[in-house]
Amino acid sequence: MAEEKEQKKKGGFDILTPFGMLLGIALIIISMLISADWQFSGVTSFFDGPSLLIVVGGVIAALLISFRSEEIFFSLKAGNTIINRKQENLEDLTEMFVEFSKKAKKNGFLSLEEDLEEIDDSFIKKGIVMILSGSSEEEIKAVMTNELDVEVEQMSTATAFYSKMAELGPGFGMIGTLIGLVIMLGNLEDVSTLGPSMAVAMITTFYGSLIANLIASPIMNKISRSIDMFYNEKVFIIDAVCELQQNPTPSKLKIKLESYIPKKTKKKEKKKSKEAEVEVVSKEVA
């Protein structure tokens, strides 16, 4: 039974996020070099200390005002955790609950107690424990749904954090632009100050847009998608536990749970299953 209950999870480290950021930065630098006839001085002209201070410093200061310290630390840490979270394998979970159903039909729900230690998902374990304690379907659904809502609400803090960062970037870019224009217009008689003032005015807008469109918005979107997938997986588990509590036939439970699995995934799993069967048969023949 241990092998049957081993839950394989999909995904892991998301290499596309850092790769996408590095690719975006590389393409921007290459475009700068092309515009400057491949002269490195053309790239260095896009780096300005005061502009960086206005935009980056301003965004950090505004985030410190907008969020509590624990929310900031959670968002910075959870952003990476949520994005790199391994997805639940719904096919494996379906098979696991079908096995539970078979065992419960044969020996009763109390026979599932010996399988609790083999379940590494605390959310599933809580559901099984509630079944063993005689909780009704309504009680199980209410408790598990409440726990899910609290967890999703906490995770949504990271989405709000990066959403605010995306909002603040262009805003402080515009503030830097206004500062540069004020300095330039206040010193029109001194031609030597026009260039540096205009640089601050333009580059701050560039920095603000870069923070919003290459860092904050993409991370926010990926966290939001990851939370949606997390929520759907937990809803699957809640429904699986509630269905198991009704003690249906294993075939009926399997049909209900397979309705959550995308068709493409089903085809892949069937193909893998057939390949595994062929491999077993070939080994037996050999």
Backbone bond lengths (Angstrom), bond angles and torsions (degrees), N, CA, C in turn:
res aa  C-N    CA-C-N  psi(-1)  N-CA   C-N-CA  omega(-1)  CA-C   N-CA-C  phi
1 M - - - 1.469 - - 1.520 112.38 -
2 A 1.332 116.16 -26.43 1.473 119.04 -178.13 1.504 111.33 -62.44
3 E 1.380 115.51 -39.11 1.445 118.79 -178.54 1.526 110.66 -69.49
4 E 1.363 115.75 -36.29 1.444 119.89 -178.62 1.522 111.30 -67.78
5 K 1.328 116.91 -29.53 1.454 119.76 -174.97 1.520 113.11 -95.09
6 E 1.310 116.18 0.42 1.461 118.51 178.96 1.522 108.29 -67.86
7 Q 1.316 116.44 121.20 1.456 121.11 -174.43 1.527 110.12 -97.42
8 K 1.331 114.81 109.72 1.461 119.61 177.74 1.516 108.08 -86.20
9 K 1.313 115.98 134.66 1.456 120.05 -179.17 1.518 109.60 -112.36
10 K 1.329 114.84 148.06 1.458 121.27 -178.58 1.519 110.11 -90.58
11 G 1.332 114.85 154.46 1.455 119.47 173.47 1.513 112.76 84.19
12 G 1.322 115.90 -152.33 1.452 122.11 -176.01 1.509 107.73 144.57
13 F 1.340 115.97 -133.37 1.458 119.90 -179.75 1.525 110.03 -64.60
14 D 1.328 116.68 126.21 1.460 122.12 -178.46 1.520 108.99 -91.41
15 I 1.332 116.05 97.44 1.467 120.59 -176.47 1.523 111.78 -75.79
16 L 1.339 117.64 -19.11 1.466 120.49 -176.43 1.529 112.39 -66.67
17 T 1.339 117.59 -32.06 1.477 120.02 -178.47 1.529 111.54 -64.00
18 P 1.359 119.92 -57.34 1.470 118.49 177.98 1.527 112.31 -65.73
19 F 1.338 117.01 -33.74 1.464 119.76 179.03 1.523 110.78 -64.03
20 G 1.345 116.45 -43.16 1.464 120.27 179.32 1.520 112.19 -62.91
21 M 1.340 116.36 -41.13 1.470 119.81 178.90 1.527 111.11 -64.71
22 L 1.330 115.76 -46.33 1.475 120.16 179.82 1.523 110.64 -63.44
23 L 1.333 116.72 -39.92 1.466 120.36 178.77 1.522 110.73 -63.48
24 G 1.335 116.08 -43.76 1.460 120.15 179.42 1.523 111.68 -61.63
25 I 1.339 116.41 -45.41 1.471 120.56 178.87 1.517 110.72 -63.54
26 A 1.333 116.61 -42.27 1.467 121.10 -179.61 1.524 111.13 -62.36
27 L 1.327 117.26 -43.15 1.464 120.93 -179.85 1.526 111.18 -65.29
28 I 1.334 116.35 -38.14 1.468 120.01 178.02 1.523 110.52 -64.40
29 I 1.345 116.99 -44.71 1.472 120.99 179.54 1.525 110.71 -64.21
30 I 1.330 116.24 -40.42 1.477 119.91 178.49 1.521 110.62 -63.04
31 S 1.334 116.56 -41.64 1.472 119.66 178.36 1.526 111.43 -63.87
32 M 1.348 115.87 -35.20 1.473 119.76 176.38 1.523 110.50 -64.51
33 L 1.323 116.22 -44.09 1.461 120.86 -179.96 1.524 111.67 -63.80
34 I 1.327 116.51 -41.59 1.466 120.56 179.03 1.528 110.16 -62.76
35 S 1.351 115.31 -42.77 1.472 119.93 -179.84 1.525 111.76 -64.40
36 A 1.351 116.07 -28.72 1.472 120.54 -178.01 1.529 111.78 -101.09
37 D 1.363 116.72 22.95 1.469 121.29 -179.52 1.525 112.00 54.66
38 W 1.325 115.31 39.85 1.468 123.40 176.39 1.532 112.64 62.63
39 Q 1.325 115.08 28.06 1.462 120.27 174.21 1.536 108.81 -94.95
40 F 1.354 117.05 126.83 1.461 120.90 -176.50 1.528 111.72 -62.30
41 S 1.326 116.24 -25.53 1.470 119.85 179.17 1.524 111.02 -63.04
42 G 1.346 115.63 -25.43 1.453 119.35 178.31 1.514 112.27 -68.27
43 V 1.348 116.47 -26.54 1.465 121.10 178.44 1.523 110.39 -81.26
44 T 1.330 116.42 -43.03 1.471 120.12 -177.67 1.521 112.38 -64.12
45 S 1.329 116.67 -23.34 1.461 118.99 179.69 1.529 112.03 -69.79
46 F 1.348 115.73 -15.13 1.468 119.70 178.18 1.525 112.76 -88.51
47 F 1.311 117.21 0.47 1.466 120.90 178.61 1.526 108.51 -108.05
48 D 1.312 115.33 119.76 1.460 121.01 -177.44 1.526 109.10 -137.38
49 G 1.329 116.14 119.46 1.455 122.28 -176.83 1.517 114.27 -56.91
50 P 1.330 118.96 -53.91 1.471 120.24 179.91 1.526 113.23 -58.47
51 S 1.341 116.68 -37.68 1.469 119.99 179.36 1.520 111.18 -65.54
52 L 1.341 116.11 -43.79 1.469 120.21 177.17 1.523 111.25 -61.40
53 L 1.333 115.69 -40.75 1.464 120.75 -179.33 1.528 110.94 -62.59
54 I 1.334 115.79 -42.68 1.465 120.11 -179.34 1.531 110.76 -64.11
55 V 1.339 116.63 -49.05 1.469 120.23 -173.28 1.529 111.83 -77.70
56 V 1.330 116.79 -57.10 1.467 120.10 -176.80 1.526 110.44 -65.44
57 G 1.334 116.31 -47.10 1.464 120.23 179.13 1.512 111.85 -62.56
58 G 1.335 116.30 -41.18 1.461 120.30 179.96 1.517 112.35 -65.64
59 V 1.339 116.63 -41.85 1.471 120.52 178.98 1.532 110.48 -63.61
60 I 1.335 116.66 -44.78 1.471 120.27 179.24 1.525 110.77 -61.61
61 A 1.332 116.37 -45.49 1.467 120.51 -179.41 1.528 111.39 -61.03
62 A 1.338 116.08 -43.30 1.467 120.25 -178.89 1.530 111.22 -67.54
63 L 1.333 117.53 -35.85 1.468 120.79 177.57 1.527 110.83 -66.85
64 L 1.329 115.68 -37.58 1.468 119.71 177.86 1.533 110.96 -64.32
65 I 1.320 115.64 -33.07 1.463 119.72 177.88 1.534 110.89 -76.06
66 S 1.316 116.92 -36.02 1.468 122.20 -173.34 1.525 114.16 -77.45
67 F 1.348 117.27 -29.54 1.468 120.45 -173.92 1.522 110.84 -126.88
68 R 1.341 115.05 152.17 1.461 120.45 173.85 1.522 108.72 -74.22
69 S 1.320 115.82 159.50 1.466 120.56 -175.47 1.524 111.72 -59.03
70 E 1.354 117.18 -42.14 1.466 119.42 -178.98 1.520 111.62 -66.41
71 E 1.347 117.08 -31.03 1.464 120.48 177.79 1.526 110.88 -70.47
72 I 1.329 116.34 -37.93 1.465 119.85 178.79 1.517 110.87 -66.14
73 F 1.340 116.83 -47.88 1.466 120.26 179.39 1.526 110.90 -62.90
74 F 1.341 116.35 -40.14 1.463 119.98 178.65 1.526 110.73 -63.40
75 S 1.336 116.59 -43.88 1.465 120.73 -177.29 1.528 111.71 -64.78
76 L 1.331 116.54 -42.43 1.465 120.05 179.66 1.525 111.39 -65.81
77 K 1.334 115.81 -38.92 1.462 120.29 -179.84 1.526 111.26 -79.43
78 A 1.333 116.04 -44.54 1.463 120.80 -176.28 1.518 111.92 -69.56
79 G 1.346 116.86 -30.23 1.458 119.22 178.49 1.513 110.82 -54.58
80 N 1.326 116.47 -48.36 1.465 121.60 178.67 1.526 111.07 -67.89
81 T 1.340 116.81 -41.31 1.466 120.84 -178.48 1.516 111.89 -65.04
82 I 1.333 116.58 -44.55 1.465 121.20 -177.54 1.525 110.77 -66.35
83 I 1.345 116.49 -44.83 1.462 119.95 -178.19 1.529 111.18 -63.92
84 N 1.340 116.65 -40.69 1.463 121.15 -176.96 1.526 113.47 -90.45
85 R 1.334 116.52 8.48 1.462 120.61 -179.76 1.516 110.50 -63.56
86 K 1.324 115.60 135.60 1.460 119.93 177.45 1.526 109.56 -77.36
87 Q 1.320 115.83 133.39 1.455 120.61 179.45 1.526 110.84 -76.49
88 E 1.322 114.36 147.91 1.455 119.33 175.05 1.530 109.15 -70.85
89 N 1.314 116.24 141.47 1.456 121.48 175.28 1.530 107.77 -88.64
90 L 1.328 116.51 101.82 1.462 121.01 -174.54 1.524 112.23 -64.89
91 E 1.332 116.55 -28.68 1.473 119.20 177.88 1.524 110.60 -65.93
92 D 1.321 116.30 -44.65 1.467 120.51 179.14 1.520 111.36 -66.34
93 L 1.346 116.00 -39.09 1.463 119.57 178.52 1.531 110.89 -65.18
94 T 1.326 116.05 -38.54 1.466 119.87 177.26 1.524 110.64 -59.82
95 E 1.325 115.87 -47.38 1.464 120.18 179.63 1.532 111.10 -61.87
96 M 1.326 116.38 -38.29 1.455 120.67 -179.73 1.529 111.05 -64.03
97 F 1.339 116.66 -46.15 1.466 119.67 -179.79 1.529 111.57 -69.10
98 V 1.322 117.67 -32.58 1.467 120.37 175.83 1.529 109.84 -64.59
99 E 1.337 116.61 -39.93 1.471 120.32 176.87 1.528 110.95 -64.24
100 F 1.337 115.80 -40.15 1.470 120.14 176.03 1.523 110.26 -60.13
101 S 1.341 115.66 -42.50 1.457 120.76 -178.71 1.535 111.13 -63.35
102 K 1.327 115.73 -43.04 1.468 120.15 178.46 1.527 110.57 -60.90
103 K 1.321 115.32 -44.37 1.465 120.16 -178.25 1.524 111.00 -66.93
104 A 1.354 116.43 -41.29 1.465 120.65 -179.94 1.526 111.00 -65.59
105 K 1.331 116.60 -38.44 1.462 121.01 178.38 1.526 111.14 -63.93
106 K 1.321 115.21 -36.63 1.462 119.94 -175.45 1.530 112.55 -83.04
107 N 1.357 115.83 -44.77 1.472 119.43 -171.50 1.527 114.52 -120.06
108 G 1.331 117.29 -0.62 1.460 119.79 -178.12 1.527 111.98 91.77
109 F 1.335 116.03 163.26 1.472 120.75 -176.29 1.526 112.84 -63.74
110 L 1.319 117.63 -32.09 1.470 120.26 -177.79 1.524 112.21 -61.77
111 S 1.325 117.13 -21.79 1.466 120.49 178.91 1.528 111.60 -69.18
112 L 1.338 116.86 -16.43 1.471 120.63 179.53 1.525 111.94 -76.82
113 E 1.331 116.99 -14.04 1.463 120.55 -177.35 1.526 111.99 -59.66
114 E 1.326 116.42 -34.59 1.470 119.79 -178.85 1.528 112.45 -71.70
115 D 1.325 116.83 -13.96 1.468 120.79 179.98 1.527 113.04 -92.63
116 L 1.336 117.44 -7.11 1.463 120.47 -175.24 1.527 112.48 -59.84
117 E 1.329 117.24 -40.87 1.469 120.48 -177.32 1.523 112.17 -65.99
118 E 1.331 116.74 -23.01 1.454 120.69 -178.11 1.524 112.31 -85.09
119 I 1.334 117.15 -8.86 1.466 121.37 179.28 1.524 108.95 -89.90
120 D 1.328 117.31 117.73 1.468 120.45 -177.10 1.535 112.88 -92.67
121 D 1.321 117.39 -5.68 1.470 121.69 178.51 1.525 108.66 -95.09
122 S 1.331 117.14 113.83 1.469 121.60 -177.38 1.523 112.20 -63.74
123 F 1.334 117.00 -28.74 1.465 121.07 -179.61 1.528 110.15 -68.67
124 I 1.329 116.53 -44.63 1.463 120.85 177.10 1.528 109.90 -65.51
125 K 1.324 115.31 -42.43 1.460 120.08 -178.71 1.530 110.98 -60.02
126 K 1.331 116.51 -41.26 1.471 120.00 179.02 1.523 110.07 -61.09
127 G 1.331 116.92 -42.18 1.456 120.56 179.95 1.524 112.11 -62.55
128 I 1.334 116.82 -44.37 1.465 121.36 179.70 1.535 110.47 -64.36
129 V 1.339 116.27 -41.09 1.473 120.50 178.54 1.526 110.14 -61.29
130 M 1.332 117.29 -39.61 1.474 120.40 179.44 1.529 110.77 -66.47
131 I 1.333 116.24 -35.50 1.471 119.37 176.00 1.527 109.86 -64.00
132 L 1.335 115.69 -45.04 1.465 120.92 -178.75 1.531 111.71 -64.56
133 S 1.339 115.85 -29.97 1.472 119.59 -179.07 1.527 112.60 -82.44
134 G 1.338 116.11 -1.26 1.463 120.08 176.65 1.512 115.08 86.48
135 S 1.339 117.61 17.48 1.470 120.85 179.19 1.525 110.62 -67.86
136 S 1.323 115.87 149.00 1.465 120.67 178.37 1.526 110.22 -79.04
137 E 1.322 115.74 167.79 1.462 120.47 179.22 1.522 110.96 -60.57
138 E 1.346 116.46 -40.71 1.474 120.97 -179.64 1.529 111.10 -63.99
139 E 1.324 117.15 -41.54 1.467 121.17 179.45 1.519 111.01 -65.53
140 I 1.324 116.31 -43.96 1.471 120.74 179.63 1.523 110.24 -61.61
141 K 1.335 115.98 -47.86 1.464 120.36 -178.26 1.525 111.69 -63.19
142 A 1.348 116.75 -40.49 1.467 120.98 -178.70 1.525 111.25 -65.30
143 V 1.327 117.37 -46.00 1.475 121.44 -177.84 1.529 110.82 -66.86
144 M 1.335 117.05 -47.40 1.461 120.43 -176.50 1.525 111.76 -69.69
145 T 1.340 116.50 -37.30 1.465 120.04 178.18 1.528 110.80 -66.45
146 N 1.345 116.84 -40.09 1.461 120.62 178.54 1.531 110.82 -63.15
147 E 1.340 116.31 -42.72 1.461 119.83 178.20 1.527 111.03 -63.10
148 L 1.329 116.48 -40.09 1.467 121.11 178.33 1.525 111.25 -64.27
149 D 1.324 116.80 -44.81 1.467 120.74 -179.33 1.530 111.54 -61.60
150 V 1.326 116.82 -40.08 1.467 121.04 179.30 1.527 110.01 -64.83
151 E 1.319 116.47 -42.78 1.468 120.64 -178.53 1.523 111.40 -67.66
152 V 1.332 116.85 -41.35 1.468 120.71 179.24 1.527 110.31 -66.67
153 E 1.332 116.72 -38.43 1.467 120.97 177.96 1.517 110.83 -61.65
154 Q 1.336 116.77 -40.74 1.455 120.94 178.50 1.531 110.72 -66.78
155 M 1.324 116.26 -42.68 1.463 120.71 179.72 1.529 111.54 -64.90
156 S 1.332 116.14 -30.37 1.468 120.69 -178.47 1.524 112.31 -67.14
157 T 1.340 116.74 -15.47 1.468 120.17 176.12 1.522 110.29 -59.90
158 A 1.339 116.39 -38.37 1.465 120.58 179.65 1.527 110.67 -65.09
159 T 1.342 117.07 -38.52 1.468 120.73 177.33 1.523 110.55 -62.79
160 A 1.337 116.23 -44.35 1.467 120.86 179.87 1.528 110.90 -63.86
161 F 1.340 116.36 -37.34 1.468 121.29 -179.04 1.530 111.00 -62.47
162 Y 1.333 116.29 -50.81 1.475 119.54 -177.94 1.524 111.79 -74.10
163 S 1.335 116.74 -26.63 1.460 119.77 174.40 1.526 110.42 -65.77
164 K 1.325 116.30 -42.23 1.462 120.89 177.54 1.528 110.67 -65.66
165 M 1.332 117.06 -38.96 1.465 120.68 177.69 1.531 110.61 -61.23
166 A 1.342 116.75 -42.37 1.461 120.99 178.48 1.522 111.60 -64.36
167 E 1.308 115.67 -32.40 1.465 120.88 178.94 1.531 111.44 -74.53
168 L 1.325 116.26 -38.13 1.471 120.72 -175.29 1.530 112.89 -76.15
169 G 1.345 117.66 -33.19 1.461 120.73 -176.60 1.523 113.91 -52.64
170 P 1.348 118.16 -59.78 1.474 119.50 178.63 1.528 112.73 -62.95
171 G 1.341 116.20 -30.67 1.465 119.58 179.33 1.517 112.03 -62.65
172 F 1.338 116.50 -47.22 1.463 119.33 178.40 1.527 111.12 -74.14
173 G 1.332 117.04 -24.40 1.459 119.34 171.92 1.518 110.87 -62.80
174 M 1.328 116.00 -40.26 1.462 120.46 177.88 1.528 111.36 -68.87
175 I 1.347 116.63 -37.39 1.472 119.77 176.68 1.530 110.10 -60.75
176 G 1.344 116.11 -43.51 1.469 119.76 177.66 1.511 112.04 -62.96
177 T 1.329 115.89 -37.71 1.474 120.39 177.68 1.529 110.68 -62.64
178 L 1.321 116.03 -43.31 1.473 120.29 179.52 1.526 111.10 -65.11
179 I 1.352 115.68 -39.97 1.477 118.85 178.71 1.526 110.23 -62.04
180 G 1.341 115.50 -44.99 1.468 119.63 -180.00 1.513 112.10 -62.47
181 L 1.326 116.47 -40.41 1.469 120.04 -179.55 1.523 111.61 -68.35
182 V 1.337 116.13 -38.45 1.475 119.83 178.60 1.524 109.85 -63.13
183 I 1.341 116.04 -44.73 1.478 119.93 179.31 1.526 110.37 -62.89
184 M 1.340 115.76 -42.84 1.464 119.70 -178.67 1.523 111.98 -65.19
185 L 1.333 116.68 -44.60 1.465 120.17 -178.48 1.534 112.08 -70.42
186 G 1.338 115.53 -25.75 1.459 119.25 179.35 1.522 112.90 -80.53
187 N 1.331 117.04 -10.23 1.482 120.23 -178.84 1.519 111.31 -131.65
188 L 1.304 116.58 42.39 1.469 119.86 -178.71 1.523 112.61 -64.05
189 E 1.368 115.27 -26.92 1.470 117.03 -179.45 1.522 112.18 -72.90
190 D 1.352 116.42 -21.30 1.474 120.82 179.14 1.526 108.10 -100.38
191 V 1.333 115.56 98.46 1.473 121.06 -175.77 1.522 111.52 -61.95
192 S 1.329 118.14 -30.23 1.476 121.52 -176.14 1.532 112.91 -65.84
193 T 1.337 117.36 -20.97 1.482 119.93 -179.15 1.521 113.14 -90.97
194 L 1.333 117.36 -9.28 1.459 120.13 -176.84 1.531 112.14 -64.86
195 G 1.345 115.96 -44.18 1.469 120.49 -178.68 1.523 112.90 -62.04
196 P 1.352 118.83 -56.21 1.467 120.31 179.34 1.528 113.32 -59.24
197 S 1.343 116.79 -39.03 1.464 119.92 -179.89 1.521 111.47 -66.13
198 M 1.326 116.79 -42.12 1.454 120.70 178.13 1.531 111.14 -66.70
199 A 1.346 116.59 -34.31 1.469 120.77 178.64 1.530 110.59 -63.12
200 V 1.344 115.71 -45.68 1.463 119.99 177.71 1.533 109.67 -61.37
201 A 1.337 116.16 -40.71 1.463 120.88 -178.09 1.528 111.68 -62.75
202 M 1.319 117.50 -42.05 1.464 121.58 -175.38 1.535 112.82 -84.30
203 I 1.333 117.10 -43.02 1.468 120.54 -173.21 1.523 112.00 -69.67
204 T 1.334 117.67 -30.87 1.469 118.48 177.77 1.523 110.97 -63.26
205 T 1.320 117.04 -37.50 1.463 120.68 175.64 1.520 110.55 -62.82
206 F 1.338 115.76 -40.79 1.466 121.69 178.43 1.532 110.38 -61.87
207 Y 1.333 117.17 -46.72 1.473 121.30 -179.62 1.534 111.31 -63.01
208 G 1.333 115.47 -42.80 1.465 119.57 -179.77 1.522 112.07 -62.31
209 S 1.340 116.38 -43.41 1.463 120.89 178.83 1.517 111.25 -66.06
210 L 1.333 116.52 -35.86 1.468 121.51 -179.76 1.529 110.58 -65.21
211 I 1.330 116.23 -45.49 1.471 120.49 178.84 1.525 110.73 -61.40
212 A 1.332 116.20 -41.99 1.463 120.26 -176.15 1.529 112.25 -72.29
213 N 1.335 117.03 -46.56 1.459 120.92 -168.85 1.522 115.55 -93.50
214 L 1.329 117.30 -19.72 1.467 119.28 -179.46 1.522 112.71 -107.93
215 I 1.341 116.54 -19.64 1.474 119.36 -177.04 1.530 111.16 -118.32
216 A 1.326 116.78 -68.02 1.466 120.73 -169.20 1.531 113.73 -65.98
217 S 1.327 117.76 -53.10 1.472 120.32 -176.65 1.526 113.14 -62.55
218 P 1.351 119.13 -46.66 1.466 118.64 178.31 1.534 113.07 -61.22
219 I 1.344 116.87 -41.60 1.472 119.66 178.76 1.524 110.19 -64.85
220 M 1.338 116.72 -41.94 1.465 120.74 178.57 1.534 110.54 -59.70
221 N 1.338 116.83 -45.19 1.464 120.54 -179.41 1.521 111.51 -64.04
222 K 1.332 116.82 -40.38 1.465 119.64 -178.93 1.521 111.11 -69.68
223 I 1.325 117.34 -38.82 1.470 120.29 176.28 1.522 110.15 -63.58
224 S 1.328 116.66 -42.59 1.462 121.25 -179.77 1.527 110.67 -61.53
225 R 1.333 117.49 -43.01 1.467 121.60 178.51 1.530 110.40 -65.75
226 S 1.328 116.32 -40.36 1.470 120.21 179.97 1.522 110.99 -64.69
227 I 1.341 116.68 -38.76 1.468 120.33 177.72 1.527 110.48 -65.69
228 D 1.330 116.96 -39.81 1.467 120.60 177.63 1.531 111.01 -60.88
229 M 1.344 116.25 -43.79 1.465 120.00 179.14 1.525 110.78 -65.60
230 F 1.342 116.02 -40.69 1.461 121.20 177.58 1.530 110.21 -59.79
231 Y 1.329 116.14 -44.90 1.465 121.12 -178.75 1.530 110.46 -62.82
232 N 1.329 116.70 -45.40 1.469 120.42 -179.38 1.529 111.85 -63.34
233 E 1.335 116.49 -37.91 1.465 120.18 178.50 1.525 110.88 -64.68
234 K 1.339 116.52 -42.21 1.464 120.08 -179.48 1.527 111.53 -69.76
235 V 1.335 117.25 -34.70 1.470 120.61 175.93 1.531 109.20 -63.67
236 F 1.325 116.33 -38.94 1.470 121.37 175.74 1.534 110.04 -58.14
237 I 1.326 116.17 -45.97 1.470 120.82 -178.60 1.537 110.36 -65.41
238 I 1.340 116.96 -42.49 1.469 120.39 178.84 1.519 110.64 -59.55
239 D 1.338 116.22 -47.35 1.465 119.88 179.56 1.522 111.48 -64.44
240 A 1.360 116.15 -37.45 1.471 119.84 179.41 1.526 110.85 -63.95
241 V 1.328 116.37 -43.58 1.473 120.42 179.66 1.528 110.64 -65.85
242 C 1.338 116.51 -43.34 1.466 120.09 -179.84 1.527 111.54 -64.76
243 E 1.336 116.26 -39.06 1.465 120.04 177.03 1.523 110.36 -66.17
244 L 1.334 116.35 -41.12 1.467 120.64 179.48 1.528 110.27 -62.13
245 Q 1.336 116.24 -36.78 1.469 120.79 -179.55 1.530 110.98 -62.42
246 Q 1.339 116.98 -28.74 1.465 121.35 178.70 1.527 111.97 -76.92
247 N 1.348 115.73 -7.71 1.468 122.59 178.59 1.537 112.60 55.47
248 P 1.348 116.44 55.57 1.468 119.37 179.39 1.531 110.16 -79.09
249 T 1.318 116.03 175.93 1.460 118.57 173.85 1.526 108.04 -70.95
250 P 1.333 118.42 148.04 1.475 120.73 -179.22 1.530 113.07 -55.39
251 S 1.336 116.75 -37.96 1.467 119.87 -179.11 1.530 111.16 -66.20
252 K 1.331 116.96 -39.50 1.468 120.80 178.61 1.524 110.60 -66.19
253 L 1.332 116.80 -41.10 1.463 121.25 178.64 1.522 110.62 -63.67
254 K 1.334 116.02 -41.18 1.467 120.26 -179.12 1.518 111.32 -63.97
255 I 1.345 116.57 -42.35 1.467 120.31 178.70 1.522 110.60 -62.11
256 K 1.339 117.16 -42.16 1.473 121.11 -179.75 1.527 111.06 -63.86
257 L 1.334 117.70 -45.79 1.461 120.94 -176.28 1.526 112.27 -73.38
258 E 1.318 117.13 -31.31 1.473 119.86 179.53 1.524 111.98 -68.66
259 S 1.338 117.15 -16.59 1.465 120.06 177.83 1.527 111.62 -67.83
260 Y 1.348 117.24 -16.72 1.466 121.86 178.08 1.529 112.17 -84.04
261 I 1.327 116.66 -17.32 1.466 120.84 -172.16 1.523 109.77 -89.33
262 P 1.351 118.77 127.53 1.465 121.31 178.20 1.531 111.30 -59.28
263 K 1.341 116.34 149.20 1.464 121.02 -177.08 1.529 112.43 -61.05
264 K 1.332 116.60 -39.18 1.468 120.02 -179.91 1.517 110.95 -61.08
265 T 1.341 115.23 -41.07 1.464 120.18 179.66 1.522 110.26 -65.14
266 K 1.357 116.33 -40.45 1.462 120.17 178.68 1.517 111.18 -60.00
267 K 1.351 116.45 -43.09 1.459 120.33 -178.99 1.526 110.95 -63.68
268 K 1.335 115.71 -41.46 1.464 119.89 178.80 1.519 111.15 -62.77
269 E 1.347 115.47 -42.95 1.467 119.83 -179.16 1.523 111.45 -65.77
270 K 1.364 116.72 -39.59 1.465 119.84 177.74 1.521 110.91 -64.15
271 K 1.355 116.42 -39.71 1.450 120.83 179.01 1.522 110.83 -63.91
272 K 1.362 115.91 -43.89 1.465 120.43 178.46 1.523 110.81 -63.29
273 S 1.365 115.75 -39.36 1.460 120.66 -179.24 1.524 110.69 -64.09
274 K 1.333 116.51 -42.74 1.464 120.45 179.18 1.520 110.86 -65.43
275 E 1.340 116.62 -42.01 1.466 120.73 178.75 1.523 110.58 -62.07
276 A 1.358 116.24 -39.46 1.467 120.38 179.18 1.528 110.61 -65.77
277 E 1.352 116.06 -40.62 1.455 120.04 179.25 1.528 111.30 -64.03
278 V 1.340 116.28 -42.74 1.463 121.00 178.61 1.516 110.68 -62.23
279 E 1.337 115.55 -41.17 1.464 120.49 179.46 1.540 111.52 -63.11
280 V 1.357 115.71 -41.44 1.462 120.06 179.47 1.528 110.35 -64.62
281 V 1.344 115.71 -44.08 1.459 120.75 -179.72 1.508 111.07 -62.88
282 S 1.343 117.12 -43.27 1.469 121.00 179.98 1.524 111.45 -63.27
283 K 1.346 116.16 -36.42 1.475 119.80 177.75 1.532 111.13 -66.81
284 E 1.368 114.93 -40.07 1.452 118.93 -179.82 1.526 111.53 -66.08
285 V 1.354 116.52 -38.97 1.467 121.55 177.91 1.521 110.85 -64.71
286 A 1.377 115.22 -40.71 1.466 120.40 179.88 1.526 110.37 -66.97
